[in-house]
């Protein structure tokens, strides 16, 4: 299944922890948005790990959308996008 994970986390430390976790599961496509294609076991594991991160439920949010193949196929992109940001990074 294809997932879009969006988050708004106020605390820098918590936000970085979530970012690092999501980087193991998907592709960072916007500031606070990841895309991931995961099998059910992978999704369950990711969700469990997200649940261990202490988010402030008054201020913070994490939203996960699941999309079927038809919705993913019909995705519309406007502007320039890096399909795999890791391939376009340089370490000097």
Backbone bond lengths (Angstrom), bond angles and torsions (degrees), N, CA, C in turn:
res aa  C-N    CA-C-N  psi(-1)  N-CA   C-N-CA  omega(-1)  CA-C   N-CA-C  phi
1 X - - - 1.447 - - 1.526 108.10 -
2 X 1.298 116.53 150.30 1.466 123.31 178.96 1.519 108.81 -100.06
3 X 1.328 116.45 133.21 1.461 121.65 -177.81 1.517 110.87 -126.20
4 X 1.313 114.79 146.10 1.457 122.17 169.07 1.520 105.61 -114.75
5 X 1.325 116.30 123.94 1.456 121.81 -179.98 1.521 107.58 -113.60
6 X 1.309 115.31 121.18 1.460 122.18 -178.23 1.524 107.95 -121.70
7 X 1.321 116.24 141.86 1.464 117.89 -179.35 1.523 111.45 -145.54
8 X 1.311 114.43 154.24 1.458 122.98 175.04 1.527 105.75 -138.02
9 X 1.309 115.48 99.74 1.466 122.14 -175.47 1.522 108.27 -118.77
10 X 1.310 116.56 124.14 1.468 122.34 -176.42 1.533 112.69 -71.91
11 X 1.322 117.23 -45.47 1.464 122.47 -175.17 1.531 110.83 -76.61
12 X 1.339 116.68 125.03 1.471 121.66 -177.35 1.527 112.50 -58.27
13 X 1.315 117.08 -44.07 1.465 121.82 -177.26 1.541 110.73 -63.81
14 X 1.305 116.06 -44.61 1.467 120.91 178.89 1.519 110.50 -66.55
15 X 1.329 116.86 -42.41 1.468 121.61 179.55 1.523 110.61 -61.76
16 X 1.326 117.69 -42.33 1.464 121.53 178.97 1.528 111.04 -65.44
17 X 1.319 116.64 -39.12 1.467 121.05 178.33 1.531 110.18 -61.49
18 X 1.334 116.72 -44.68 1.460 121.07 178.64 1.526 110.61 -66.24
19 X 1.326 117.12 -42.35 1.461 121.67 178.69 1.533 110.39 -57.10
20 X 1.328 116.67 -48.42 1.472 120.79 -179.52 1.520 111.56 -62.38
21 X 1.323 116.63 -39.34 1.460 120.57 178.68 1.527 110.27 -64.07
22 X 1.324 116.61 -48.94 1.466 120.59 -177.10 1.520 112.18 -66.06
23 X 1.317 117.16 -30.19 1.467 121.56 178.76 1.531 111.00 -61.46
24 X 1.338 116.55 -27.62 1.467 121.24 177.47 1.526 112.62 -74.65
25 X 1.327 116.87 -16.22 1.461 120.96 -175.11 1.526 114.57 -112.09
26 X 1.326 117.45 -24.28 1.451 118.11 -173.99 1.510 113.53 -152.26
27 X 1.316 115.07 -163.69 1.454 123.31 -177.13 1.523 109.54 -110.14
28 X 1.322 115.82 129.91 1.459 122.52 178.38 1.522 107.36 -78.11
29 X 1.348 117.18 114.68 1.462 120.15 -173.98 1.523 113.98 -113.21
30 X 1.315 117.60 -19.50 1.461 123.24 177.19 1.525 106.61 -146.15
31 X 1.320 118.13 176.66 1.458 120.76 -177.57 1.525 112.67 -50.66
32 X 1.301 118.30 -49.94 1.463 121.74 -177.23 1.518 111.60 -125.91
33 X 1.332 115.56 38.69 1.461 120.36 -177.58 1.521 110.25 -138.27
34 X 1.333 114.97 133.46 1.456 122.29 174.81 1.518 108.91 -123.42
35 X 1.322 116.24 151.34 1.460 122.95 169.97 1.520 107.09 -116.91
36 X 1.330 116.03 142.10 1.461 119.62 -179.21 1.522 110.68 -149.59
37 X 1.320 115.60 138.22 1.453 121.50 170.91 1.523 105.90 -107.01
38 X 1.327 115.43 114.13 1.462 120.23 -172.44 1.524 111.42 -132.11
39 X 1.323 114.78 147.08 1.457 120.25 169.61 1.527 106.85 -79.50
40 X 1.317 116.56 165.13 1.464 120.77 -174.79 1.528 111.83 -57.57
41 X 1.330 117.41 -42.80 1.477 120.42 179.81 1.517 111.37 -62.24
42 X 1.331 116.37 -41.92 1.466 120.44 178.57 1.531 110.46 -63.85
43 X 1.331 115.83 -43.53 1.454 120.23 179.60 1.532 110.52 -61.91
44 X 1.317 116.52 -45.60 1.465 120.70 179.41 1.524 111.30 -60.20
45 X 1.329 116.42 -41.32 1.473 120.74 179.05 1.531 110.13 -65.16
46 X 1.337 116.57 -45.79 1.459 120.68 179.10 1.530 110.45 -59.64
47 X 1.321 116.90 -45.44 1.457 121.76 -179.45 1.528 110.85 -62.39
48 X 1.310 116.37 -39.24 1.466 120.97 177.49 1.528 110.73 -63.64
49 X 1.320 116.23 -43.29 1.468 120.69 179.71 1.532 111.03 -67.38
50 X 1.321 116.88 -38.41 1.464 120.13 176.61 1.527 109.41 -61.88
51 X 1.329 116.23 -40.15 1.456 121.29 -179.65 1.517 113.74 -61.56
52 X 1.324 117.06 -22.77 1.464 121.36 179.59 1.532 112.75 -82.14
53 X 1.326 115.93 -13.91 1.469 120.03 178.57 1.523 108.17 -82.03
54 X 1.308 115.97 127.71 1.466 121.26 -177.20 1.527 109.95 -80.10
55 X 1.317 115.91 100.35 1.460 120.31 176.23 1.526 109.00 -100.83
56 X 1.307 115.53 149.18 1.456 121.37 177.01 1.526 107.23 -82.23
57 X 1.313 117.00 106.76 1.467 121.12 -174.61 1.525 113.05 -69.55
58 X 1.325 117.15 -9.03 1.460 120.61 176.00 1.522 110.81 -82.79
59 X 1.347 116.75 -36.05 1.465 121.29 -173.76 1.533 114.02 -113.22
60 X 1.307 117.22 -30.06 1.465 121.33 -171.24 1.523 111.81 -96.85
61 X 1.343 114.69 158.49 1.468 119.43 174.46 1.522 110.16 -149.77
62 X 1.313 114.13 146.60 1.462 123.39 172.30 1.520 105.19 -131.85
63 X 1.329 116.03 125.24 1.464 120.39 -178.85 1.528 108.03 -123.72
64 X 1.328 115.95 130.77 1.460 121.52 179.47 1.524 108.25 -120.03
65 X 1.333 115.30 122.91 1.457 121.80 177.31 1.524 108.06 -107.04
66 X 1.312 117.82 134.88 1.464 120.66 173.32 1.529 107.89 -105.67
67 X 1.318 115.12 135.08 1.463 120.74 -177.75 1.520 109.86 -125.41
68 X 1.315 115.83 139.51 1.457 119.51 175.88 1.533 109.55 -82.27
69 X 1.329 116.31 175.12 1.471 121.23 -175.54 1.530 112.52 -60.50
70 X 1.314 117.16 -35.76 1.469 120.19 -179.54 1.525 110.53 -65.47
71 X 1.330 116.29 -43.74 1.472 119.55 179.20 1.527 110.87 -64.45
72 X 1.319 117.26 -41.28 1.470 120.58 -179.82 1.523 109.75 -65.27
73 X 1.322 116.18 -41.43 1.472 120.73 179.61 1.529 111.00 -61.83
74 X 1.315 116.79 -32.91 1.458 121.62 -177.56 1.526 113.30 -90.40
75 X 1.306 117.31 13.05 1.461 121.58 179.18 1.524 109.35 -62.16
76 X 1.310 116.24 134.66 1.462 122.06 179.12 1.516 108.39 -111.28
77 X 1.318 116.53 128.50 1.462 122.06 177.44 1.522 108.49 -114.92
78 X 1.302 115.82 136.71 1.457 121.15 176.57 1.520 107.00 -126.48
79 X 1.303 117.58 124.73 1.454 120.92 -178.59 1.517 111.19 102.18
80 X 1.307 115.57 -173.30 1.463 122.15 -177.72 1.520 109.81 -91.31
81 X 1.332 116.34 132.09 1.453 121.66 179.84 1.517 109.74 -131.50
82 X 1.291 116.25 143.96 1.460 122.21 174.23 1.518 106.28 -96.27
83 X 1.316 116.52 114.32 1.460 120.33 -177.52 1.520 112.17 -65.49
84 X 1.316 117.66 -39.71 1.461 121.06 178.37 1.523 107.66 -133.81
85 X 1.332 117.95 92.84 1.465 120.70 -175.66 1.523 113.37 -58.35
86 X 1.342 118.15 -28.26 1.456 120.91 -179.64 1.534 111.72 -64.04
87 X 1.327 117.09 -32.49 1.463 120.65 -179.81 1.519 112.02 -73.94
88 X 1.331 117.18 -16.75 1.448 121.26 -176.79 1.530 112.34 -108.60
89 X 1.322 117.07 19.08 1.470 121.39 178.98 1.527 109.39 -104.23
90 X 1.304 115.64 143.05 1.444 120.81 178.67 1.526 108.66 -124.23
91 X 1.317 115.89 137.42 1.460 120.80 175.67 1.513 106.82 -109.52
92 X 1.323 115.77 124.02 1.463 121.25 -177.67 1.518 109.27 -113.28
